């Protein structure tokens, strides 16, 4: 019944929030202080800008990225922190917010986390300018404090995110995507920002150390698993209900579909390509594609790959001493593939 389904969703949401709170627990003080510092970092002399940034701050999400920064810093330094760590977390959040504001303009999206997007409330021109403002604020934050090592980490991430998005657009037109190209796209588009969070956390407390590269790789692996999990949502799960098929409608090549295209007969492959290129707006055909991908083992293969990235990430931090920060990072890795949204 509808009532039972609503109860299930509410129960899952409550469980999900409890997990996030448990992960945050070792850095709860740092996260509170970070929020105050982050609000200050967004201030401007322009009243309109302050109204918009106030709106952005008040509809913040789970704040996973600052959490990655603080937990990484604390784990590699046995609980030490510095002002650089707070600056690093603020830079990541400023630049991540800027990319989200710009993404909503590009996607012509009117909502972000169940709230109206900036472009929906203030139109595209203002949204683009706000995104530019946040981006420049983030870069200047590093320059003003001579944190050039942190600036390099985040600048590389922004470049790779742009390249990943463009590569995905280019490949979607031809549908000639291999598994290797797919991994390149998600590494750049999604994983690179989480990699930047973890390496930036390590760099903020242990500059020029091997920990920076270890944590970069750790974050990258989590990001890969995170994106594959997102791909799987398009096909639905027992927990979240019906499949959406949005990726298929958008001609977005995801791992379950790539595996199926590469492991089916020529006739079925031609049918799949034709369905995605010419019938991707037909709900009945989209449902048929989803069913075929499931029956062909596309979802099972994607789950195996996701778990492989998860296990690789967990192995990378095994050598660090046991601590509440390490435990929280391990919970973060598991949360990435167990989440329901």
C-alpha positions in Angstrom: 0.0 0.0 0.0 1.0 3.7 -0.4 1.0 4.1 3.4 3.4 1.1 3.9 5.7 2.5 1.2 5.8 5.9 2.8 6.6 4.3 6.2 9.5 2.3 4.5 10.9 5.5 3.0 10.7 7.4 6.3 12.4 4.4 8.2 15.2 4.3 5.6 15.7 8.1 5.8 15.9 7.8 9.6 18.5 5.0 9.4 20.5 7.0 6.8 20.6 10.1 9.0 21.7 8.0 12.0 24.7 6.6 10.0 25.7 10.1 8.9 25.6 11.3 12.6 27.7 8.3 13.7 30.3 9.1 11.0 30.3 12.8 12.0 30.6 12.1 15.7 34.5 12.1 16.0 34.6 15.5 14.2 31.4 17.1 15.5 33.3 20.0 17.1 35.3 20.6 13.9 32.2 20.5 11.7 30.4 23.1 13.9 33.3 25.4 13.8 33.7 24.8 10.1 30.1 25.9 9.5 30.8 29.3 11.1 34.0 29.8 9.2 32.3 28.7 5.9 29.5 31.3 6.4 32.1 34.0 6.9 34.1 32.9 3.8 31.0 33.5 1.6 30.4 37.1 2.7 30.3 40.0 0.2 29.7 43.7 0.1 26.9 43.1 -2.4 23.5 42.7 -0.6 22.0 40.5 -3.4 25.0 38.1 -3.2 24.6 37.9 0.5 21.0 37.0 0.2 21.8 34.2 -2.3 24.7 32.8 -0.4 22.6 32.8 2.8 20.0 30.8 0.9 22.8 28.4 -0.3 24.2 27.9 3.3 20.8 27.3 4.8 20.0 24.4 2.4 23.3 22.6 2.8 23.3 18.8 2.2 25.1 16.1 4.1 28.4 17.9 3.9 30.2 14.7 3.0 33.1 16.6 1.4 34.2 18.6 4.4 33.8 15.4 6.4 36.3 13.6 4.1 38.7 16.5 4.6 38.6 16.5 8.4 38.6 12.7 8.8 41.5 12.3 6.4 43.5 15.0 8.2 42.8 13.5 11.7 43.5 9.9 10.7 46.9 10.6 9.1 48.1 12.9 11.9 46.8 10.9 14.9 44.1 13.5 15.7 46.1 16.7 14.9 44.4 19.6 13.0 45.4 23.0 11.7 43.9 26.2 10.5 44.9 25.0 7.0 42.5 22.1 7.4 39.5 24.4 7.9 40.7 26.5 4.9 41.0 23.4 2.8 37.4 22.2 3.8 36.1 25.7 3.0 37.8 25.8 -0.4 36.4 22.4 -1.3 32.9 23.4 -0.3 33.0 26.8 -2.1 34.2 25.2 -5.3 31.9 22.2 -5.1 28.9 24.6 -4.5 30.1 26.7 -7.5 30.0 23.6 -9.8 26.5 22.7 -8.5 25.2 26.2 -9.3 26.7 26.0 -12.8 25.4 22.4 -13.3 21.8 23.5 -12.6 22.1 26.2 -15.3 23.6 23.7 -17.8 21.0 21.0 -17.0 18.2 23.6 -16.9 17.3 22.1 -13.5 14.8 23.9 -11.2 15.5 21.9 -8.1 18.5 20.9 -6.0 18.0 18.7 -2.9 14.2 19.3 -3.0 14.8 23.1 -2.9 14.5 25.6 -5.7 17.8 26.0 -7.5 19.5 29.4 -7.8 18.7 29.7 -11.5 15.0 28.9 -10.8 14.8 31.8 -8.2 17.2 34.3 -9.7 17.5 33.3 -13.4 20.5 31.9 -15.3 22.6 35.1 -15.6 22.7 35.7 -11.8 23.3 31.9 -11.2 26.3 31.9 -13.5 27.7 35.0 -11.8 27.1 33.5 -8.3 29.0 30.4 -9.4 31.9 32.5 -10.7 31.9 34.5 -7.4 32.1 31.3 -5.3 34.8 29.8 -7.6 37.0 33.0 -7.3 36.4 33.1 -3.5 37.7 29.6 -3.2 40.8 30.3 -5.2 41.5 33.5 -3.4 41.1 31.8 0.0 44.1 29.7 -0.9 46.2 32.5 -2.4 45.6 34.9 0.5 47.0 32.3 2.9 49.8 31.1 0.6 48.3 27.6 0.5 49.6 27.0 -3.0 49.8 23.2 -2.5 46.1 23.1 -1.6 45.3 25.4 -4.5 47.0 23.0 -6.9 45.0 20.0 -5.6 41.7 21.7 -6.0 42.6 23.4 -9.4 43.5 20.0 -10.9 40.1 18.6 -9.6 38.2 21.4 -11.3 40.0 20.9 -14.6 39.4 17.1 -14.5 35.7 17.5 -13.6 35.2 19.8 -16.7 37.1 17.3 -19.0 35.1 14.4 -17.6 31.7 16.1 -18.3 32.8 17.0 -21.9 34.1 13.5 -22.5 30.7 12.1 -21.4 28.8 14.4 -23.8 31.2 13.5 -26.7 30.8 9.7 -26.1 27.0 9.9 -25.6 26.5 11.0 -29.2 28.2 7.9 -30.6 27.5 5.3 -27.9 30.9 3.7 -28.7 32.0 3.7 -25.1 34.2 1.0 -23.7 34.5 0.1 -20.0 37.9 1.8 -19.9 36.5 5.1 -21.3 33.6 4.8 -18.8 36.1 4.5 -15.9 38.0 7.6 -17.2 34.8 9.6 -17.3 33.6 8.8 -13.8 37.2 9.1 -12.4 37.3 12.7 -13.7 33.6 13.7 -13.4 32.9 12.3 -9.9 35.9 10.6 -8.2 38.4 13.5 -8.7 36.6 15.8 -6.2 36.4 13.2 -3.4 40.1 12.4 -4.2 40.8 16.1 -3.7 39.0 16.2 -0.4 41.0 13.3 1.0 44.4 14.4 -0.4 43.7 18.0 0.7 43.0 16.8 4.3 46.3 14.9 4.4 48.2 17.8 2.8 46.8 20.3 5.3 48.5 18.5 8.2 51.4 16.6 6.6 52.6 18.6 3.5 55.0 16.8 1.1 54.2 13.4 2.7 53.4 10.1 1.0 50.0 10.3 2.8 48.8 12.8 0.3 49.0 10.4 -2.6 47.6 7.5 -0.5 44.6 9.5 0.5 44.1 10.8 -3.1 43.9 7.2 -4.3 41.6 6.3 -1.4 39.2 9.1 -2.3 39.3 8.2 -6.0 38.4 4.6 -5.3 35.4 5.8 -3.1 34.3 8.2 -5.9 34.3 5.3 -8.4 32.2 3.2 -6.2 29.9 6.2 -5.5 29.2 6.8 -9.2 28.6 3.1 -10.0 26.0 3.1 -7.1 24.4 6.1 -8.7 24.2 4.2 -12.0 22.5 1.3 -10.3 19.7 3.6 -8.9 18.5 4.2 -12.4 17.5 0.5 -12.5 15.8 0.6 -9.2 16.3 -1.6 -6.1 14.1 -3.5 -3.7 14.6 -0.7 -1.2 13.8 2.4 -3.3 11.1 1.1 -5.6 10.6 1.5 -9.3 13.4 2.1 -11.8 13.6 5.6 -13.3 15.4 5.1 -16.6 16.5 8.7 -16.5 20.1 7.8 -17.7 18.7 5.9 -20.6 16.4 8.8 -21.5 19.4 11.1 -21.4 21.5 8.6 -23.5 24.0 8.4 -20.6 26.2 5.3 -20.9 26.4 3.6 -17.5 28.3 0.4 -16.5 25.3 -2.0 -16.5 24.4 -0.9 -20.0 28.0 -0.9 -21.3 28.5 -4.5 -20.0 25.3 -5.6 -21.7 26.2 -4.0 -25.0 29.6 -5.7 -25.0 28.2 -9.1 -24.0 25.1 -9.7 -26.2 24.5 -10.8 -29.7 24.8 -8.4 -32.7 21.0 -8.3 -33.1 20.4 -7.5 -29.5 23.2 -4.9 -29.6 21.6 -3.2 -32.6 18.2 -3.2 -30.9 19.7 -1.7 -27.7 21.6 1.1 -29.7 18.4 1.8 -31.7 16.3 2.0 -28.5 18.7 4.4 -26.8 19.2 6.6 -29.9 15.7 6.7 -31.3 13.2 5.5 -28.7 14.7 6.8 -25.4 11.6 8.9 -24.7 9.3 5.9 -25.1 8.5 4.7 -21.5 7.6 1.2 -22.7 10.9 0.8 -24.7 12.9 2.2 -21.8 11.3 -0.5 -19.5 12.2 -3.2 -22.0 15.8 -1.9 -22.1 16.0 -2.0 -18.2 14.6 -5.5 -18.1 17.1 -6.7 -20.8 20.0 -5.2 -18.9 18.9 -6.9 -15.7 18.4 -10.3 -17.4 21.8 -10.0 -19.1 23.7 -9.7 -15.8 24.5 -6.0 -16.3 23.5 -5.1 -12.7 25.3 -8.0 -11.1 28.5 -7.1 -13.0 28.3 -3.4 -11.9 27.7 -4.5 -8.2 30.9 -6.7 -8.4 32.9 -3.8 -9.8 31.6 -1.4 -7.2 32.5 -3.8 -4.3 36.0 -4.2 -5.9 36.6 -0.5 -5.7 35.2 -0.5 -2.1 37.6 -3.3 -1.0 40.6 -1.6 -2.7 39.8 1.7 -0.8 39.6 -0.1 2.6 42.9 -1.9 2.0 44.7 1.4 1.3 44.1 2.7 4.9 44.6 -0.6 6.7 48.2 0.4 7.8 47.0 3.5 9.7 46.7 3.1 13.5 43.2 2.2 14.7 41.3 5.4 15.7 37.7 6.8 15.7 38.7 8.7 12.6 39.8 5.6 10.7 36.7 3.8 11.8 34.5 6.8 10.6 36.3 6.7 7.2 35.6 3.0 6.9 32.0 3.7 7.7 32.0 6.3 4.9 33.3 3.8 2.4 30.5 1.3 3.4 27.9 4.0 3.5 28.7 5.0 -0.1 27.6 1.6 -1.4 24.8 0.9 1.1 23.0 4.3 0.7 19.5 4.4 -0.7 19.7 7.7 -2.5 
